[in-house]
């Protein structure tokens, strides 16, 4: 990813957290169901599986990451169909079934204020719109635009997964600028997080960097009319159109104006947008039906069906009723079903495999009973259940007409927990159910303890992140401090060496600062430092960073300018501070600064040498009378005469 020297703290903590949370990003139930049903079809094709996988940002990311991790030396995989071909249909199918059920119904660990269904719907619609825009603009392959747009907002899902309670509280506050609130709360925002994840998944920087600005393409630092600028506009237009379709509070007139402006930047006639949008909406509605995305919001915390069952208990309660799924042939096992129901077990019966898969995903039963005369491949069904994350925890009871050694061994080997005879007696069945109940009481307690440990771990990680931000921030001016500057200098130096892009520094010192402290007091000195920091920060451009190095000394780091442009920047800063008036009680404090400029050259073997050159120029400016700019170039120090500058 392109380095932007902004002085922001690194995302190292976020990357560590993402490594732990990446496998826990939830997927919509409909995706899991559709993939399971498709996987049961021996005639399933790559395109069919890709069509389903592409509807889920979390699953897409996992498949792309797996494909790219297995493609050393090959061109990075950027589309889902290509990823499936690279990995192999069988492997992808098995992984997709397992991934798509991870924590899908674990409402206790969900972010209560995050609109999961709205997130999935908007991501899917935005991806479809961007794919259609790609077909008429030819800026990038449509399938790659689809994949990148689908996951452009995955940072939101990551926040909801990593910090469910903290992110829920932040959403409840309804901040006017969510990204700014995230940076203040966590140290980074969802757009930065999404870009890190997309890069981790193996998507190319040429798409990741523009997608980062899908909420506001005006913030992107691309050359005008460049491909990057047009891609940022394309993603922004896709986001705006998807948002306008799903958000009724946006006025039609306002949306029309924004659409017209963005379409003009892409070189598209505005009348071409309407048919493109209609086509995208049609596809979105068709896919939503396939994925069974309900219009109602997710149920509140608790188990599925809790709203309908007044007797449903908390996850760690021993009185919680079991949900049992019984699959048997039509007309059989009614006595067993009635017996289970008399023991306060919720029984859901079905008679064929597709219906079983649908019910299994909808109710997530704790107990599955497979009848001997059910029209299913019992061994294959058990293995399919056990291949999912949810299926690892379910208790499977295999009902046999004859519990001989061969049948029992086969059933247990395929994944069953216990085998019982079809003519089992009431007392024996009740004894087995007591074992099942004890098993789930222990499991519920373990999951409750696990969730509490995860909450504590996330709080500790967030606390560590806050401490990391504090350690990189000057508490008086809120600017990045010297430690942060050294890290940024190291990153900028490495990037400059690799790409040969410019790297320049300006050392800035407040003139006669000791006199201010001595004459007005240290409180006045603190106010001077704070006001100067605000003035300097207000005047920098994207791609530049301002740091407080200590005392009255500041540093500007730039990866944008050549030496002539940087001298203009330094002179502009000097004039801004010279015009600054600071009111302190009855006094007005007037300031000036001295500045030393240096740019990386062949004579600098390390950024320390570059800083030393800027320091020499700074001291020359102070020795020359202060309130001026000096620059170090070709082993010589040159002075800019303030009066000559205007």
VOGU-3710 file (C-alpha; in Angstrom, 3 decimals, decimal comma):
1> xxxxxxxxxx> 0,000/0,000/0,000  1,248/3,495/-0,787  2,801/5,224/2,211  1,082/8,436/3,178  3,190/10,249/5,737  0,520/11,675/7,972  1,882/11,186/11,449  -0,890/8,751/12,385  0,102/5,829/14,649  0,758/2,509/12,892
11> xxxxxxxxxx> -2,003/-0,118/12,640  0,146/-2,824/14,235  -2,304/-3,472/17,067  -5,217/-3,577/14,629  -3,387/-6,091/12,431  -2,728/-8,324/15,452  -6,384/-8,171/16,431  -7,482/-8,887/12,871  -5,347/-12,018/12,755  -7,352/-13,289/15,751
21> xxxxxxxxxx> -10,741/-12,088/14,493  -10,515/-12,789/10,750  -11,933/-16,275/11,119  -14,874/-14,975/13,175  -16,441/-12,526/10,727  -20,078/-13,641/10,461  -21,862/-14,485/7,225  -25,587/-14,316/6,441  -27,539/-17,520/7,114  -28,802/-17,603/3,535
31> xxxxxxxxxx> -25,267/-17,875/2,166  -24,542/-20,860/4,391  -27,794/-22,538/3,422  -27,372/-21,933/-0,306  -23,787/-23,215/-0,285  -24,703/-26,328/1,690  -27,551/-27,138/-0,685  -25,339/-26,486/-3,719  -22,547/-28,618/-2,301  -24,941/-31,529/-2,036
41> xxxxxxxxxx> -25,507/-31,268/-5,807  -22,946/-33,405/-7,626  -23,449/-31,275/-10,760  -22,404/-28,026/-9,024  -20,076/-25,831/-11,100  -17,400/-23,265/-10,325  -19,621/-20,446/-11,567  -22,529/-21,498/-9,336  -20,341/-21,640/-6,236  -18,628/-18,363/-7,158
51> xxxxxxxxxx> -22,017/-16,702/-7,645  -22,935/-17,535/-4,057  -19,536/-16,841/-2,499  -19,427/-13,387/-4,115  -22,436/-12,275/-2,099  -20,591/-12,493/1,219  -17,725/-10,072/2,052  -16,345/-12,197/4,894  -16,277/-15,409/2,853  -14,777/-13,596/-0,157
61> xxxxxxxxxx> -11,940/-12,308/1,961  -11,147/-15,735/3,365  -11,183/-17,432/-0,052  -9,001/-14,730/-1,626  -6,527/-14,897/1,233  -6,344/-18,691/0,958  -5,892/-18,542/-2,834  -3,146/-15,922/-2,613  -1,340/-17,672/0,229  -1,196/-20,762/-1,972
71> xxxxxxxxxx> -0,031/-18,911/-5,094  3,614/-18,094/-4,358  5,251/-16,668/-7,451  1,968/-16,427/-9,364  -0,089/-13,365/-10,252  -2,283/-12,333/-7,291  -5,848/-13,651/-7,427  -8,360/-10,790/-7,492  -11,686/-12,449/-8,340  -13,660/-15,228/-6,689
81> xxxxxxxxxx> -14,066/-17,478/-9,762  -10,294/-17,362/-10,255  -9,765/-18,144/-6,553  -12,005/-21,213/-6,829  -10,104/-22,463/-9,864  -6,776/-21,847/-8,090  -7,788/-23,702/-4,898  -9,977/-26,401/-6,382  -13,758/-26,816/-6,313  -13,796/-29,540/-3,654
91> xxxxxxxxxx> -11,572/-27,657/-1,221  -13,483/-24,406/-1,674  -16,789/-26,150/-1,103  -15,641/-27,739/2,141  -14,144/-24,486/3,403  -17,158/-22,444/2,350  -19,510/-24,678/4,308  -17,310/-24,439/7,398  -16,630/-20,681/7,130  -20,180/-19,636/6,429
101> xxxxxxxxxx> -21,505/-21,140/9,665  -18,878/-19,655/12,017  -20,669/-17,911/14,887  -23,662/-17,327/12,616  -26,124/-17,551/15,484  -23,928/-16,539/18,422  -26,000/-13,466/19,261  -24,361/-13,083/22,690  -21,127/-12,029/20,992  -22,698/-9,855/18,315
111> xxxxxxxxxx> -22,532/-6,083/18,229  -26,088/-5,267/19,246  -26,310/-1,869/17,520  -24,696/-2,950/14,241  -27,155/-3,563/11,393  -25,742/-6,813/9,991  -28,479/-7,297/7,407  -28,222/-3,681/6,292  -24,452/-4,076/6,013  -24,705/-7,191/3,840
121> xxxxxxxxxx> -27,422/-5,662/1,667  -25,513/-2,426/1,076  -22,231/-4,236/0,358  -23,931/-6,484/-2,175  -25,756/-3,629/-3,916  -22,616/-1,458/-4,013  -20,644/-4,356/-5,527  -23,278/-4,964/-8,219  -23,375/-1,263/-9,129  -19,570/-1,029/-9,311
131> xxxxxxxxxx> -19,475/-4,102/-11,544  -21,926/-2,468/-13,946  -19,922/0,772/-13,827  -16,821/-1,242/-14,679  -18,514/-2,607/-17,782  -19,137/0,871/-19,183  -15,969/2,661/-18,006  -13,380/-0,094/-18,705  -11,324/1,125/-15,729  -10,792/-2,392/-14,362
141> xxxxxxxxxx> -12,176/-5,917/-14,898  -15,808/-5,887/-13,669  -15,380/-9,001/-11,497  -12,386/-7,446/-9,726  -14,374/-4,264/-9,105  -17,206/-6,410/-7,725  -14,891/-8,190/-5,294  -13,165/-5,026/-4,114  -16,427/-3,079/-3,712  -18,051/-5,984/-1,869
151> xxxxxxxxxx> -15,325/-5,830/0,776  -14,609/-2,079/0,747  -16,580/-1,661/3,999  -15,487/-4,877/5,714  -13,725/-2,791/8,370  -17,157/-2,055/9,860  -17,807/-5,782/10,231  -14,355/-6,201/11,768  -15,033/-3,495/14,363  -18,358/-5,165/15,227
161> xxxxxxxxxx> -16,528/-8,483/15,604  -13,436/-7,317/17,504  -15,081/-4,719/19,755  -18,796/-5,665/19,881  -19,633/-3,674/23,022  -17,395/-0,652/22,423  -18,514/-0,335/18,784  -22,155/-0,741/19,799  -21,780/2,120/22,296  -20,166/4,272/19,625
171> xxxxxxxxxx> -22,998/3,570/17,145  -25,590/4,360/19,816  -24,021/7,822/20,191  -24,865/8,463/16,483  -21,733/10,534/15,697  -21,991/12,882/12,721  -18,621/11,611/11,466  -18,339/7,904/12,235  -14,782/7,582/10,914  -13,570/10,462/13,100
181> xxxxxxxxxx> -15,302/8,947/16,139  -13,644/5,597/15,400  -10,201/7,205/15,184  -10,767/8,923/18,503  -12,053/5,731/20,154  -9,813/3,075/18,593  -6,949/4,989/16,964  -7,974/4,067/13,393  -11,190/4,074/11,338  -13,105/1,454/9,353
191> xxxxxxxxxx> -11,746/2,674/5,994  -8,146/2,230/7,158  -9,076/-1,145/8,624  -10,771/-2,241/5,375  -7,696/-1,268/3,349  -5,432/-3,264/5,660  -7,699/-6,303/5,347  -8,007/-6,061/1,557  -4,237/-5,835/1,283  -3,979/-8,855/3,603
201> xxxxxxxxxx> -6,424/-10,761/1,376  -4,064/-10,138/-1,554  -6,004/-7,559/-3,560  -3,820/-5,166/-5,614  -2,956/-1,719/-4,283  -4,242/-0,194/-7,534  -7,783/-1,137/-6,428  -7,396/-1,090/-2,635  -6,179/2,505/-2,407  -9,058/4,006/-4,467
211> xxxxxxxxxx> -11,619/1,837/-2,623  -10,374/3,318/0,648  -11,978/6,621/-0,389  -15,379/5,237/-1,419  -17,128/7,393/1,190  -15,462/10,597/0,015  -13,390/10,492/-3,176  -12,496/14,160/-2,643  -10,073/13,121/0,112  -8,075/10,921/-2,259
221> xxxxxxxxxx> -4,640/12,248/-3,171  -4,543/11,084/-6,792  -3,480/13,183/-9,746  -6,470/14,698/-11,507  -7,832/12,551/-14,359  -5,551/9,655/-13,327  -6,838/6,072/-13,242  -6,628/6,087/-9,447  -8,770/9,226/-9,229  -11,355/7,741/-11,590
231> xxxxxxxxxx> -11,470/4,468/-9,669  -11,973/6,366/-6,398  -14,843/8,231/-8,085  -16,308/4,950/-9,366  -16,300/3,385/-5,885  -17,711/6,615/-4,429  -20,527/6,668/-6,998  -21,308/2,998/-6,296  -21,462/3,719/-2,566  -23,645/6,812/-3,035
241> xxxxxxxxxx> -26,112/5,017/-5,306  -26,369/2,005/-2,990  -26,852/4,290/0,013  -29,533/6,339/-1,760  -31,465/3,177/-2,659  -31,427/1,928/0,948  -31,581/5,228/2,846  -34,897/7,069/2,514  -33,654/10,191/4,305  -31,557/11,259/1,300
251> xxxxxxxxxx> -33,529/13,653/-0,894  -33,908/12,823/-4,587  -32,684/16,274/-5,616  -29,546/15,987/-3,498  -28,810/12,497/-4,825  -29,398/13,598/-8,432  -26,876/16,428/-8,074  -24,250/14,165/-6,534  -24,813/11,476/-9,167  -24,517/14,010/-11,988
261> xxxxxxxxxx> -21,233/15,363/-10,605  -19,672/11,933/-10,097  -20,861/10,625/-13,482  -19,306/13,665/-15,168  -15,959/12,879/-13,516  -16,142/9,356/-14,947  -17,037/10,681/-18,384  -20,462/8,998/-18,296  -23,674/10,607/-19,564  -25,975/11,014/-16,571
271> xxxxxxxxxx> -28,808/9,309/-18,477  -26,692/6,124/-18,555  -26,855/5,825/-14,761  -30,585/5,020/-14,494  -30,600/1,840/-16,646  -27,342/0,755/-14,994  -28,902/1,197/-11,562  -32,093/-0,621/-12,568  -30,050/-3,598/-13,772  -28,074/-3,657/-10,506
281> xxxxxxxxxx> -31,238/-3,437/-8,399  -32,826/-6,279/-10,345  -29,801/-8,499/-9,693  -29,735/-7,409/-6,051  -33,387/-8,383/-5,543  -32,853/-11,757/-7,207  -29,807/-12,514/-5,089  -31,520/-11,367/-1,907  -34,257/-13,940/-2,520  -31,698/-16,686/-3,061
291> xxxxxxxxxx> -29,845/-15,672/0,108  -33,038/-15,434/2,146  -32,107/-12,095/3,674  -35,209/-11,140/5,701  -36,371/-7,532/5,864  -36,791/-7,639/9,633  -33,835/-6,764/11,886  -31,835/-9,449/13,657  -33,341/-10,754/16,887  -31,971/-9,370/20,147
301> xxxxxxxxxx> -29,338/-11,062/22,226  -30,182/-14,659/23,067  -30,850/-17,832/21,208  -32,890/-17,959/18,001  -36,566/-18,097/18,741  -36,145/-16,508/22,155  -38,749/-13,880/21,358  -41,318/-16,591/20,704  -40,449/-18,718/23,697  -41,055/-17,116/27,099
311> xxxxxxxxxx> -39,385/-20,080/28,768  -36,114/-19,737/26,849  -33,208/-19,370/29,253  -29,865/-17,655/29,302  -26,865/-19,385/27,675  -25,454/-20,612/30,980  -28,767/-21,692/32,493  -29,243/-25,376/33,299  -32,979/-25,099/32,707  -32,546/-24,261/29,027
321> xxxxxxxxxx> -34,748/-26,466/26,835  -33,130/-28,527/24,131  -33,848/-28,031/20,437  -33,924/-31,396/18,679  -34,022/-32,077/14,938  -35,368/-35,496/13,993  -35,036/-36,735/10,421  -36,995/-39,877/9,615  -39,096/-41,456/6,918  -42,694/-40,385/6,433
331> xxxxxxxxxx> -44,992/-42,232/8,837  -42,277/-43,517/11,176  -40,841/-42,535/14,574  -43,996/-40,675/15,668  -43,871/-42,431/19,022  -40,293/-41,264/19,548  -41,244/-37,706/18,563  -44,138/-37,666/21,016  -41,942/-39,079/23,766  -39,360/-36,342/23,257
341> xxxxxxxxxx> -42,026/-33,638/23,325  -43,395/-34,924/26,627  -39,899/-34,380/28,071  -40,067/-30,616/27,244  -37,764/-30,976/24,238  -38,642/-28,839/21,204  -38,762/-31,339/18,341  -38,564/-30,362/14,665  -39,167/-33,269/12,333  -38,395/-33,548/8,621
351> xxxxxxxxxx> -38,321/-36,296/6,053  -35,675/-35,451/3,433  -32,155/-34,090/3,326  -32,640/-30,621/1,766  -35,378/-29,857/4,260  -33,063/-31,051/7,024  -30,279/-28,657/5,947  -32,709/-25,756/5,860  -34,046/-26,492/9,341  -30,565/-27,131/10,736
361> xxxxxxxxxx> -29,469/-23,620/9,748  -32,666/-21,967/10,911  -32,927/-23,486/14,382  -29,332/-24,602/15,121  -30,461/-27,640/17,204  -28,381/-29,041/20,023  -29,544/-32,603/19,367  -29,875/-34,331/15,990  -31,522/-37,733/15,711  -31,239/-39,606/12,408
371> xxxxxxxxxx> -33,699/-42,432/11,919  -32,618/-45,724/10,442  -35,210/-45,640/7,659  -34,642/-42,014/6,727  -34,103/-41,503/2,996  -30,601/-40,057/3,456  -26,992/-41,140/3,175  -26,470/-41,229/6,937  -22,668/-41,408/6,925  -22,290/-38,552/4,442
381> xxxxxxxxxx> -24,812/-36,427/6,321  -22,948/-36,891/9,602  -19,646/-35,936/8,002  -21,215/-32,823/6,446  -22,587/-31,754/9,826  -19,217/-32,297/11,513  -17,417/-30,268/8,813  -19,091/-27,073/10,047  -18,144/-25,055/13,115  -21,665/-25,392/14,497
391> xxxxxxxxxx> -21,693/-29,119/13,710  -18,679/-29,744/15,919  -20,816/-28,907/18,979  -24,064/-30,707/18,119  -24,922/-34,053/19,711  -25,809/-36,675/17,065  -27,878/-39,710/17,983  -28,035/-42,417/15,324  -31,113/-44,650/15,498  -30,421/-48,176/14,267
401> xxxxxxxxxx> -32,740/-51,108/13,720  -30,003/-53,364/15,006  -27,113/-52,081/17,107  -24,617/-54,729/16,044  -20,887/-54,088/16,114  -20,552/-53,281/12,389  -23,425/-50,752/12,253  -22,351/-49,091/15,503  -18,737/-48,775/14,380  -19,755/-47,267/11,043
411> xxxxxxxxxx> -22,122/-44,751/12,662  -19,620/-43,648/15,307  -16,819/-43,376/12,724  -18,909/-41,055/10,551  -19,542/-38,641/13,421  -22,393/-39,922/15,592  -21,990/-39,566/19,369  -24,171/-42,519/20,324  -26,239/-45,255/18,706  -29,603/-46,399/20,044
421> xxxxxxxxxx> -32,032/-49,075/18,946  -35,169/-48,083/17,104  -37,264/-49,882/19,743  -35,561/-48,089/22,651  -37,569/-48,046/25,859  -38,733/-44,951/27,697  -36,431/-45,301/30,696  -33,341/-45,963/28,586  -34,110/-42,975/26,342  -34,559/-40,736/29,385
431> xxxxxxxxxx> -31,168/-41,872/30,687  -29,562/-40,946/27,339  -31,288/-37,545/27,410  -29,860/-36,880/30,889  -26,382/-37,418/29,410  -27,217/-35,035/26,562  -28,483/-32,401/29,004  -25,339/-32,650/31,144  -23,241/-32,293/28,001  -24,981/-29,061/27,000
441> xxxxxxxxxx> -24,983/-27,619/30,499  -21,192/-27,984/30,535  -20,912/-26,641/27,003  -23,068/-23,597/27,831  -20,914/-22,814/30,857  -17,744/-23,207/28,786  -19,081/-20,897/26,065  -20,144/-18,330/28,649  -16,652/-18,387/30,204  -15,064/-18,235/26,749
451> xxxxxxxxxx> -17,134/-15,196/25,789  -16,153/-13,476/29,032  -12,467/-14,206/28,410  -12,798/-12,878/24,870  -14,448/-9,708/26,175  -11,643/-9,207/28,694  -9,000/-9,869/26,011  -10,590/-7,319/23,670  -10,779/-4,754/26,453  -7,108/-5,349/27,223
461> xxxxxxxxxx> -6,248/-5,015/23,531  -8,228/-1,783/23,317  -6,517/-0,506/26,454  -3,171/-1,408/24,925  -4,175/0,464/21,772  -5,037/3,552/23,816  -1,677/3,321/25,580  0,042/2,943/22,216  -1,716/6,048/20,908  -0,786/7,944/24,074
471> xxxxxxxxxx> 2,839/6,869/23,765  2,922/8,249/20,218  1,082/11,506/20,952  2,249/14,719/22,587  -0,271/15,354/25,360  -0,035/19,171/25,249  -0,454/19,791/21,515  -2,103/16,458/20,486  0,472/16,216/17,680  2,403/12,998/17,091
481> xxxxxxxxxx> 5,492/13,081/19,304  9,192/12,440/18,699  8,798/8,662/18,914  6,067/8,765/16,288  8,233/11,030/14,116  11,135/8,557/14,243  8,819/5,702/13,156  7,385/7,799/10,314  10,874/8,864/9,218  11,962/5,226/9,058
491> xxxxxxxxxx> 8,926/4,252/6,968  9,302/7,252/4,654  13,024/6,549/4,216  12,369/2,920/3,234  9,657/3,969/0,779  11,868/6,654/-0,715  14,686/4,162/-1,218  12,354/1,678/-2,941  10,435/4,105/-5,147  12,859/7,029/-5,427
501> xxxxxxxxxx> 10,043/9,403/-4,445  11,031/12,673/-2,711  11,523/12,811/1,041  12,013/16,160/2,725  11,990/17,562/6,249  11,559/21,023/7,748  12,827/21,682/11,269  10,822/24,472/12,949  11,763/26,371/16,109  9,782/29,106/17,915
511> xxxxxxxxxx> 11,974/32,189/18,290  12,681/33,555/21,790  10,477/30,929/23,442  12,476/31,069/26,694  11,724/34,794/26,901  7,980/34,032/26,641  8,182/31,539/29,526  10,274/33,897/31,639  8,153/36,989/30,970  4,604/35,584/30,909
521> xxxxxxxxxx> 4,968/32,252/32,733  4,857/28,604/31,703  1,060/28,620/31,267  1,522/31,238/28,548  4,255/29,098/27,009  1,893/26,104/26,913  -0,765/28,190/25,163  1,811/29,405/22,625  2,851/25,817/21,877  -0,786/24,724/21,502
531> xxxxxxxxxx> -1,736/27,606/19,187  1,390/27,225/17,058  0,721/23,468/16,725  -2,841/24,171/15,530  -1,624/26,749/13,022  1,066/24,434/11,635  -1,318/21,458/11,408  -3,957/23,567/9,617  -1,482/24,465/6,876  -0,134/21,035/5,912
541> xxxxxxxxxx> -1,296/19,016/2,924  -2,191/15,343/2,624  1,067/13,454/2,335  2,703/15,664/4,952  2,937/15,203/8,715  3,675/17,634/11,520  5,300/16,439/14,774  6,393/17,982/18,061  9,991/16,930/18,586  10,280/18,425/22,071
551> xxxxxxxxxx> 10,348/21,824/23,744  9,592/24,511/21,164  10,807/22,399/18,210  8,561/20,898/15,515  9,192/18,770/12,414  7,360/18,682/9,084  7,863/15,496/7,048  6,848/15,470/3,385  6,851/12,869/0,619  5,378/15,216/-1,982
561> xxxxxxxxxx> 7,604/18,165/-2,761  10,905/18,901/-4,443  13,222/21,383/-2,756  11,759/24,452/-4,463  8,184/23,556/-3,526  9,278/22,800/0,007  10,877/26,230/0,382  7,544/27,755/-0,650  5,809/25,591/1,995  8,312/26,694/4,653
571> xxxxxxxxxx> 7,892/30,367/3,786  4,122/29,994/3,938  4,389/28,514/7,436  6,724/31,321/8,522  4,235/33,961/7,362  1,301/32,189/9,025  3,011/32,178/12,421  4,261/35,750/11,978  0,652/36,825/11,482  -0,536/34,879/14,531
581> xxxxxxxxxx> -1,636/36,907/17,577  -2,115/35,071/20,865  -4,229/36,712/23,521  -3,033/35,868/27,026  -4,897/37,779/29,698  -4,276/41,452/29,031  -1,312/40,722/26,804  -1,015/39,978/23,107  1,878/37,709/22,229  3,408/38,026/18,762
591> xxxxxxxxxx> 5,593/35,218/17,472  8,040/34,260/14,794  9,663/30,968/13,800  12,893/29,895/12,174  12,916/27,017/9,720  15,583/24,664/8,317  14,816/22,700/5,123  16,570/19,621/3,743  15,768/17,019/1,105  17,059/13,460/0,858
601> xxxxxxxxxx> 20,021/13,237/-1,474  22,852/10,909/-2,399  24,972/12,322/0,430  22,505/11,069/3,080  22,979/7,428/4,059  20,252/7,476/6,734  17,396/9,694/7,819  19,545/10,800/10,777  21,854/12,472/8,268  18,846/14,201/6,694
611> xxxxxxxxxx> 17,722/15,479/10,113  21,233/16,677/10,816  21,238/18,659/7,565  17,894/20,262/8,454  19,232/21,077/11,935  22,241/22,831/10,442  19,942/24,904/8,243  17,742/25,737/11,260  20,682/26,966/13,341  21,869/29,034/10,395
621> xxxxxxxxxx> 18,410/30,655/10,270  18,558/31,485/13,986  22,138/32,762/13,778  21,162/34,891/10,787  18,601/36,874/12,758  15,674/34,436/13,195  12,232/34,655/11,509  13,625/33,245/8,292  14,047/30,091/6,187  17,373/28,432/5,398
631> xxxxxxxxxx> 17,799/25,309/3,308  20,557/22,733/3,001  21,391/21,773/-0,592  24,519/20,302/-2,198  26,472/20,535/1,080  25,742/24,242/1,367  23,326/26,291/3,423  21,279/28,906/1,597  19,215/31,660/3,218  15,846/32,918/1,994
641> xxxxxx> 15,547/36,646/2,646  12,094/37,224/4,204  11,785/40,683/2,688  12,588/39,289/-0,731  9,754/36,818/-0,338  7,197/39,481/-0,192
//
